[in-house]
Each structure stands twice: as structure tokens, then as C-alpha cells.
Amino acid sequence: MDEAEIAAAMAAVDQERQWSRLEAFGRLGAIAGNGVNRACLTPLDREARRLLIRWAEEAGAVASIDKANNLWLRRPGQNDTLAPVLTGSHMDTQPAGGRFDGMYGVLAGLELLSALADTKTVTQRPIEVVAWTNEEGSRFAPGCMGSMAWSGARAIESFAAITDHNGIRFDDALAEQMAAESDLPLRPLGYVPHAYVEAHIEQGPLLEAEGVEIGIVTGIQGSRWFNVIIKGESAHAGTTPLALRRDAMQGMVQAVTALNRLTEDPDDVLRFTVGRVSVLPNSSNSVASEVRFSIDLRHPDAAVLTARGDAVRPTILSAIRHVEAEVEESFTAAPAAFATDVISTIETVAESAGFSHLRLASGAFHDAQFVVPICPTGMIFIPSHKGISHNPAEYSSPEQLTAGTRVLVGTMLRLSSS
């Protein structure tokens, strides 16, 4: 494929079409403030997927699913036996999420299919777009279940007994969704693409602050998640002396104080977050009998992540007094470095199109992290207003989305020709 054909396909990216589709998906699970609450494996998720399938089929793609319910949209290539070039992201959101996180990457893949159809472009390799299952982990934790199952990082069956806030098991929700989509062809889990490129909003302020149009992602920092249960004994808040209490809330305070010391970092690179807490009996005049809380630990250096993560449990156990603790690691993702060839291809396309660009690392994890061991992988970031994400105020402009999609189209076409 010559440069003129690539340039024509990039120019065919339709800003109005892509934005109107974004707005259509934003209405499925719309919440106040232009936000979206669309959890995975729900009726809203199914409605969004059907809309995506309809538009992809209009562009000449064929839909299928695998047993992790990842949704695949395939456009044949001139030599359909060659490994496809793959792009995509996820369609599920946080409970108070925005319209762009994840959904933009799927829409960019959809617009790629539409632009290729409009220009009647023939690619050497097949092009595939994927919508990964449960990237957010907001209904069923951990996130990235679909990409982990596809890549072999974890078996889909290992998530079966995980429940959501209503006590619904993951395997039951998955079975319901698979039954609702039983008309779609079922394909095997896993294969080796020629390359994978994911478009995404930055979810950070750097590109906007620097006035840069395209972020070329060099890698993703690693993550370790833990669930902690502190067990004490409920008692009357007014009559029980402090010395006789087995206060689970005080145990949590002791644990988190010690973890803050463990995760101190003068360079402010390490990320330590307690984001979810539940208390029993959750009464203002009762001593807490049980506290459950989450830990999210992240760092780009595998050695640091390993050392600090391995110290979480002993740190908690040595800090608590008069209570007991259970510590379970629920999710692990090693730091990921993206392929130099993919990085340089994205850079070449951005430069040739006249877009300002910057290399940067991702602080958030993405499905791309689990594709790295399978094939050459990269990501394209576009600016995110004030770095806001996982929030209804999340915003990138139509022009910014279009720029990122044009770079995605050029990158996918160059990779398809190699």
C-alpha cells in the first residue's frame, strides 16, 4: 500500500460521524453531567454491543465472540491467511464514569472500518477490532478479565465465583450474556495477531499541559491489587473501655498508617490507594466488628513493585493490635514495555500528518498490557481535559478524537502492509 492510499484513508475519518456515534453510545447508561454508567454483562452492555455490531457490519465487518465474551469485528484482507492487525478497547464504564474512557478506542476502531469501506481500501492483512470484556473491574473485580482470558494470563473459569455488589456470580452473568448473543459465531480464545494498537484518552494532564496532540505510549506501569479483611468484635461505643476493645476500624487505621510508611517515595512515582472500604455493623454507636478495604499499588519498575507488594501482608500483620487480618492479592499486572517498531510507526504517522507528538508512559492499566506478551503492541493517547477520568466531566474534543483516529488508521495500514 502506497503513501497516497494511506493518506486517503486517514483523510476519510469523518469527525461528525465519529462524534455522533460517541453521543449515541453515551446515551446508553447516561447519568447526570454527561457521564455514563454502563457495567459489563448487563442489558445496557448488550444494547451497546448490538449497536456497535450494526455499524461494523455496515462497514463490511463480520462479528463473532469468544467464551470470555470478547466481541470481535473482522474485515478481510487481501491475504486472509495472514495474521490480522488488531485494535480495540472496552465499552464498560465506572459507575460514575465518562463517555470517553475505553469507548473511544472501540469507536476509533469502528471509524477505521468505516473509513476503509468509504475509500474501498484493500489491506494486505485482515483488520480486526475487539471490544474486551470487563476492563474496568467496577462490577466484577479484577478488571481486564477478557484480555487476561484471551492472552492466557488467567483462565476465564478462574473468575467464575466472583460476585458483584448484588451477589450475582460472574459465571452466571457471563452465561446470560452468551445466551443473549448465541446468534453470533463462537471463536476460540486466543491467537497471535501481527500487532495490536489501542487508542485511548490519556487520563492524565500531560498532553494538554504541553499542548501536544498525540501521545505515543512507551509502556504501562505494573499493578498489584489486594483485598484486606480486618476482623474484630462489635461492642457498645459508650460502655466498652478502649483497652478492652477489638476495634476493626482502629485496626484498619493502624494498617493504613503502616502502609503509608511502606509506600513513601520521595520521587512520587509509586502509587498507593485505598479506594474501597466497607464496615460492619456500620453503626455510629457501635465498635466495628469487621472492615474490608482494597489496596491498589502501582509502579513502573518491576523490582520495586515486587518488593513493596510482597511487603504488604507482613506490614499489615505487624501493625495491627487486638484484631486479626486476612490479606488476599486479587490482581497482578507486570510493567509492560511496548514494541519499539510499533512506537516508531505511530511516531512516523503522527509526524507525516503534521501532528505534534510526545512519548510518555501510561499510569493507568489497559487491556494492551496483557497483549504485550502475545504480539508487538502499542498505544495512542489523545489529550484528556485536565486529566479528568472515571468521572462524568471526562472530555476530549471532536478534533482531538479525530486526530487520534487518523493516526490509528495510518498506523494500522502501515502495519497491515508489513
C-alpha positions as CSV (number, residue, x, y, z in Angstrom):
1,M,0.0,0.0,0.0
2,D,1.5,3.4,-1.0
3,E,1.5,6.6,0.9
4,A,-1.3,8.1,-1.1
5,E,-3.7,5.3,-0.2
6,I,-2.8,5.6,3.4
7,A,-3.3,9.4,3.3
8,A,-6.6,9.0,1.6
9,A,-7.9,6.6,4.3
10,M,-6.7,8.9,7.1
11,A,-8.5,11.8,5.4
12,A,-11.7,9.7,5.2
13,V,-12.0,9.7,9.0
14,D,-15.3,11.5,9.5
15,Q,-15.3,13.8,12.5
16,E,-19.0,14.3,12.6
17,R,-19.8,10.6,12.2
18,Q,-17.4,9.6,15.0
19,W,-18.7,12.3,17.4
20,S,-22.4,11.4,16.7
21,R,-21.6,7.7,17.4
22,L,-19.9,8.7,20.6
23,E,-23.0,10.6,21.7
24,A,-25.2,7.6,20.8
25,F,-23.2,5.3,23.0
26,G,-23.2,8.0,25.7
27,R,-27.0,7.8,25.8
28,L,-26.8,4.1,26.8
29,G,-26.4,4.3,30.5
30,A,-26.4,8.1,30.6
31,I,-26.1,9.8,34.1
32,A,-26.1,13.4,35.2
33,G,-23.2,15.6,33.9
34,N,-22.8,13.8,30.6
35,G,-21.5,10.7,32.3
36,V,-22.2,7.1,31.7
37,N,-22.8,4.1,34.0
38,R,-22.7,1.0,31.7
39,A,-21.4,-2.1,33.6
40,C,-20.3,-5.2,31.8
41,L,-22.6,-8.1,31.1
42,T,-25.8,-6.1,31.6
43,P,-28.7,-5.3,29.3
44,L,-27.2,-1.9,28.6
45,D,-23.9,-3.5,27.7
46,R,-25.8,-5.8,25.3
47,E,-27.6,-2.9,23.7
48,A,-24.3,-1.1,23.1
49,R,-22.7,-4.1,21.6
50,R,-25.6,-4.6,19.2
51,L,-25.3,-1.0,18.1
52,L,-21.5,-1.5,17.5
53,I,-22.2,-4.7,15.5
54,R,-24.7,-3.0,13.3
55,W,-22.4,-0.1,12.4
56,A,-19.5,-2.5,11.9
57,E,-21.5,-4.8,9.6
58,E,-22.5,-1.8,7.5
59,A,-18.7,-1.2,7.0
60,G,-18.3,-4.8,5.9
61,A,-17.0,-6.4,9.1
62,V,-18.2,-9.8,10.5
63,A,-18.9,-10.1,14.2
64,S,-18.1,-13.0,16.5
65,I,-17.5,-13.7,20.2
66,D,-15.2,-16.0,22.2
67,K,-16.1,-17.7,25.5
68,A,-14.9,-14.7,27.5
69,N,-17.5,-12.7,25.6
70,N,-14.8,-10.5,23.9
71,L,-16.5,-9.1,20.8
72,W,-14.6,-9.4,17.5
73,L,-15.2,-7.5,14.3
74,R,-13.2,-8.7,11.4
75,R,-12.6,-7.1,8.0
76,P,-11.0,-9.5,5.5
77,G,-7.6,-8.8,4.0
78,Q,-6.2,-9.5,0.5
79,N,-4.4,-12.5,2.0
80,D,-6.8,-13.6,4.7
81,T,-4.5,-16.3,5.9
82,L,-2.1,-13.7,7.3
83,A,-2.2,-12.7,11.0
84,P,-4.5,-9.8,11.4
85,V,-3.6,-6.3,12.7
86,L,-5.8,-5.7,15.8
87,T,-7.1,-2.6,17.5
88,G,-9.8,-2.0,20.2
89,S,-10.5,-1.2,23.8
90,H,-13.5,-1.7,26.1
91,M,-17.1,-0.5,26.4
92,D,-17.8,-0.9,30.1
93,T,-17.5,2.1,32.4
94,Q,-17.1,3.1,36.0
95,P,-20.4,3.6,38.0
96,A,-19.9,7.4,37.7
97,G,-17.8,7.2,34.5
98,G,-17.4,9.3,31.4
99,R,-18.1,8.8,27.7
100,F,-14.5,8.5,26.5
101,D,-12.6,6.0,28.7
102,G,-12.4,2.8,26.7
103,M,-15.3,3.7,24.4
104,Y,-13.1,6.0,22.3
105,G,-10.7,3.2,21.5
106,V,-13.6,1.0,20.2
107,L,-15.1,3.9,18.3
108,A,-11.7,4.7,16.7
109,G,-11.6,1.1,15.5
110,L,-15.1,1.4,14.2
111,E,-14.2,4.6,12.4
112,L,-11.2,2.8,10.9
113,L,-13.6,0.2,9.4
114,S,-15.9,2.9,8.1
115,A,-13.0,4.9,6.5
116,L,-11.6,1.8,4.8
117,A,-15.1,1.0,3.5
118,D,-15.6,4.6,2.2
119,T,-12.3,4.6,0.4
120,K,-12.7,0.9,-0.8
121,T,-9.2,0.3,0.7
122,V,-7.9,-3.2,0.4
123,T,-5.4,-4.2,3.1
124,Q,-2.9,-7.0,2.8
125,R,-3.7,-8.4,6.2
126,P,-7.1,-8.7,7.8
127,I,-8.1,-5.9,10.2
128,E,-9.8,-6.8,13.5
129,V,-11.5,-4.6,16.1
130,V,-12.1,-6.0,19.6
131,A,-14.3,-4.9,22.5
132,W,-12.7,-6.5,25.5
133,T,-14.9,-7.8,28.4
134,N,-14.8,-6.1,31.8
135,E,-11.7,-3.9,31.6
136,E,-12.9,-1.6,34.4
137,G,-13.5,-4.2,37.1
138,S,-16.2,-2.0,38.5
139,R,-18.8,-4.7,38.6
140,F,-16.6,-7.8,38.9
141,A,-13.1,-7.3,40.2
142,P,-10.4,-7.5,38.9
143,G,-10.5,-5.7,35.6
144,C,-9.2,-6.8,32.2
145,M,-10.9,-10.3,32.6
146,G,-11.5,-10.6,28.8
147,S,-7.9,-9.7,27.8
148,M,-6.4,-11.9,30.5
149,A,-8.5,-14.8,29.4
150,W,-7.7,-14.3,25.8
151,S,-4.0,-13.9,26.4
152,G,-3.8,-16.9,28.7
153,A,-2.8,-14.8,31.7
154,R,-5.7,-16.3,33.6
155,A,-8.4,-18.9,32.7
156,I,-11.8,-17.4,32.3
157,E,-13.1,-20.2,34.7
158,S,-11.0,-18.7,37.5
159,F,-13.3,-15.7,37.7
160,A,-16.5,-17.9,38.0
161,A,-17.3,-17.4,41.7
162,I,-16.6,-13.6,41.8
163,T,-19.7,-11.7,42.7
164,D,-20.9,-8.2,42.1
165,H,-22.5,-5.9,44.7
166,N,-25.8,-7.7,44.3
167,G,-24.3,-11.1,44.9
168,I,-24.6,-12.1,41.2
169,R,-21.8,-14.5,40.2
170,F,-19.6,-13.7,37.2
171,D,-20.2,-17.1,35.6
172,D,-24.0,-16.5,35.8
173,A,-23.8,-13.0,34.3
174,L,-21.4,-14.3,31.6
175,A,-23.8,-17.2,30.7
176,E,-26.7,-14.9,30.4
177,Q,-24.8,-12.6,28.0
178,M,-23.5,-15.6,26.0
179,A,-27.1,-16.9,25.6
180,A,-28.3,-13.5,24.5
181,E,-25.6,-13.4,21.8
182,S,-25.9,-17.1,20.8
183,D,-26.7,-16.0,17.2
184,L,-23.1,-14.7,16.9
185,P,-20.4,-17.2,15.8
186,L,-18.2,-18.5,18.6
187,R,-14.5,-18.4,18.0
188,P,-11.6,-19.9,20.1
189,L,-9.9,-17.9,22.8
190,G,-6.5,-16.6,21.8
191,Y,-4.4,-16.2,18.7
192,V,-1.3,-14.3,17.7
193,P,-2.0,-11.0,15.9
194,H,0.6,-9.4,13.7
195,A,0.3,-6.3,16.0
196,Y,-2.1,-4.6,18.4
197,V,-2.6,-0.8,18.7
198,E,-5.0,0.7,21.2
199,A,-6.3,4.3,21.1
200,H,-7.3,5.9,24.4
201,I,-7.7,9.2,26.1
202,E,-4.6,10.0,28.2
203,Q,-6.4,10.0,31.6
204,G,-3.7,12.5,32.7
205,P,-2.9,16.2,32.1
206,L,0.5,16.0,30.4
207,L,-0.6,16.2,26.7
208,E,-3.0,19.1,27.4
209,A,-0.4,20.9,29.6
210,E,2.2,20.6,26.9
211,G,-0.2,21.5,24.0
212,V,0.6,18.2,22.3
213,E,-1.9,16.4,20.0
214,I,-0.7,12.8,20.1
215,G,0.8,10.8,22.9
216,I,3.0,7.8,21.8
217,V,2.9,5.4,24.8
218,T,6.1,3.6,25.6
219,G,4.6,1.3,28.2
220,I,2.4,0.8,31.2
221,Q,3.3,0.7,34.9
222,G,2.6,-2.5,36.8
223,S,-0.2,-3.0,39.2
224,R,-0.9,-5.2,42.3
225,W,-4.3,-5.2,43.9
226,F,-5.1,-6.6,47.4
227,N,-8.3,-7.2,49.4
228,V,-7.9,-6.9,53.2
229,I,-10.3,-8.0,55.9
230,I,-9.8,-6.8,59.4
231,K,-11.7,-8.8,62.0
232,G,-12.5,-7.6,65.5
233,E,-15.6,-7.7,67.7
234,S,-18.6,-5.4,67.9
235,A,-19.3,-3.7,71.2
236,H,-21.2,-0.7,72.6
237,A,-19.4,2.6,71.8
238,G,-20.4,4.2,75.1
239,T,-19.7,1.5,77.6
240,T,-16.7,-0.6,76.4
241,P,-13.3,0.7,77.6
242,L,-10.8,1.3,74.8
243,A,-8.4,-1.2,76.4
244,L,-10.9,-4.0,76.1
245,R,-12.0,-3.3,72.5
246,R,-11.2,-5.4,69.4
247,D,-11.9,-2.5,67.1
248,A,-11.6,-3.4,63.4
249,M,-11.7,0.2,62.3
250,Q,-8.7,1.1,64.5
251,G,-7.0,-2.0,63.0
252,M,-7.6,-0.6,59.6
253,V,-6.2,2.8,60.7
254,Q,-3.1,1.1,62.1
255,A,-2.7,-1.0,58.9
256,V,-3.0,2.0,56.5
257,T,-0.7,4.1,58.6
258,A,2.0,1.4,58.3
259,L,1.3,1.0,54.6
260,N,1.7,4.8,54.1
261,R,5.2,4.4,55.6
262,L,5.9,1.4,53.4
263,T,5.0,3.2,50.2
264,E,6.7,6.5,50.9
265,D,8.5,7.6,47.7
266,P,10.4,10.9,47.6
267,D,10.2,10.9,43.8
268,D,6.4,10.4,43.9
269,V,6.4,7.6,41.4
270,L,4.9,4.8,43.5
271,R,1.1,4.9,43.7
272,F,-0.7,3.6,46.8
273,T,-4.5,3.9,47.0
274,V,-7.2,2.6,49.4
275,G,-10.3,3.2,47.3
276,R,-13.0,0.9,48.7
277,V,-14.0,0.5,52.4
278,S,-16.9,-1.4,54.0
279,V,-17.6,-1.5,57.7
280,L,-19.8,-3.8,59.8
281,P,-22.1,-3.2,61.6
282,N,-21.7,0.3,60.2
283,S,-23.4,2.0,63.1
284,S,-22.3,5.3,64.7
285,N,-22.5,4.0,68.2
286,S,-21.0,0.5,67.7
287,V,-17.4,-0.6,67.6
288,A,-16.7,-2.0,64.2
289,S,-16.5,-5.8,64.1
290,E,-15.2,-6.0,60.5
291,V,-13.6,-3.7,58.0
292,R,-12.9,-4.7,54.4
293,F,-10.7,-2.4,52.2
294,S,-8.9,-2.5,48.9
295,I,-5.3,-1.7,48.1
296,D,-4.1,-0.5,44.6
297,L,-0.3,-0.5,44.3
298,R,1.4,0.7,41.1
299,H,5.0,1.3,39.9
300,P,6.8,1.2,36.5
301,D,9.7,-0.8,37.9
302,A,9.0,-4.5,38.4
303,A,11.6,-4.8,41.2
304,V,10.1,-2.0,43.2
305,L,6.5,-3.3,42.6
306,T,7.6,-6.8,43.7
307,A,9.4,-5.7,46.8
308,R,6.7,-3.3,48.1
309,G,3.9,-5.6,47.1
310,D,5.4,-8.6,48.8
311,A,5.7,-6.5,52.0
312,V,2.0,-5.5,52.1
313,R,0.9,-8.6,54.1
314,P,3.7,-8.6,56.7
315,T,3.4,-4.9,57.1
316,I,-0.3,-5.2,57.9
317,L,0.1,-8.1,60.3
318,S,2.9,-6.4,62.2
319,A,0.9,-3.1,62.6
320,I,-2.5,-4.3,63.8
321,R,-3.3,-4.7,67.5
322,H,-6.1,-6.8,69.2
323,V,-7.6,-7.7,65.8
324,E,-7.0,-10.2,63.0
325,A,-6.3,-9.7,59.3
326,E,-6.7,-11.6,56.1
327,V,-4.8,-10.3,53.0
328,E,-5.5,-11.6,49.6
329,E,-3.9,-10.5,46.3
330,S,-6.6,-10.2,43.7
331,F,-4.8,-8.8,40.6
332,T,-1.3,-8.6,39.3
333,A,-0.1,-7.0,36.1
334,A,3.6,-6.7,35.5
335,P,5.0,-3.5,34.0
336,A,4.7,-3.6,30.2
337,A,7.1,-2.1,27.6
338,F,5.6,-1.5,24.2
339,A,7.3,-2.7,21.0
340,T,9.9,-0.2,19.5
341,D,8.7,-1.0,15.9
342,V,5.1,-0.1,16.8
343,I,6.2,3.0,18.7
344,S,8.3,4.2,15.7
345,T,5.4,3.5,13.3
346,I,3.0,5.6,15.3
347,E,5.6,8.3,15.5
348,T,6.2,8.3,11.8
349,V,2.5,8.5,11.0
350,A,1.9,11.4,13.5
351,E,4.9,13.3,12.1
352,S,3.9,12.8,8.5
353,A,0.4,14.0,9.3
354,G,1.7,17.2,10.9
355,F,0.5,16.3,14.5
356,S,2.6,17.3,17.4
357,H,3.6,14.3,19.5
358,L,5.3,13.2,22.7
359,R,6.5,9.9,24.1
360,L,5.1,9.1,27.5
361,A,4.3,6.2,29.8
362,S,0.8,5.2,31.0
363,G,0.0,5.4,34.7
364,A,-3.4,3.6,34.2
365,F,-3.5,-0.1,33.2
366,H,-5.2,-1.1,29.9
367,D,-6.0,-4.3,28.1
368,A,-2.9,-3.7,26.0
369,Q,-0.9,-4.7,29.0
370,F,-1.9,-8.3,28.5
371,V,-1.4,-8.3,24.8
372,V,2.3,-7.3,25.1
373,P,3.5,-11.0,25.7
374,I,1.5,-12.1,22.6
375,C,2.5,-9.7,19.8
376,P,4.1,-6.3,19.2
377,T,1.9,-3.8,21.0
378,G,1.4,0.0,21.2
379,M,-1.0,2.7,22.3
380,I,-2.0,6.1,21.0
381,F,-3.1,8.7,23.6
382,I,-5.1,11.9,22.9
383,P,-5.4,14.8,25.3
384,S,-7.9,14.5,28.2
385,H,-9.2,17.8,29.6
386,K,-7.5,18.5,32.9
387,G,-6.6,14.8,33.0
388,I,-10.0,14.0,34.4
389,S,-11.1,10.4,34.0
390,H,-13.5,7.9,35.7
391,N,-15.7,10.9,36.1
392,P,-18.7,12.4,34.1
393,A,-16.6,15.5,33.5
394,E,-14.2,13.4,31.3
395,Y,-13.8,15.2,28.0
396,S,-11.8,15.2,24.7
397,S,-12.9,17.4,21.8
398,P,-14.1,16.1,18.4
399,E,-10.9,17.4,16.8
400,Q,-8.7,15.6,19.3
401,L,-10.6,12.4,18.8
402,T,-10.3,12.8,15.0
403,A,-6.5,13.4,15.2
404,G,-6.0,10.2,17.3
405,T,-8.2,8.1,14.9
406,R,-6.3,9.4,11.9
407,V,-3.0,8.4,13.4
408,L,-4.6,5.0,14.3
409,V,-5.7,4.5,10.7
410,G,-2.3,5.3,9.3
411,T,-0.6,3.1,11.8
412,M,-2.9,0.1,11.2
413,L,-2.4,0.4,7.4
414,R,1.4,0.6,7.7
415,L,1.4,-2.4,10.0
416,S,-1.0,-4.3,7.7
417,S,1.4,-3.8,4.8
418,S,4.4,-5.3,6.7
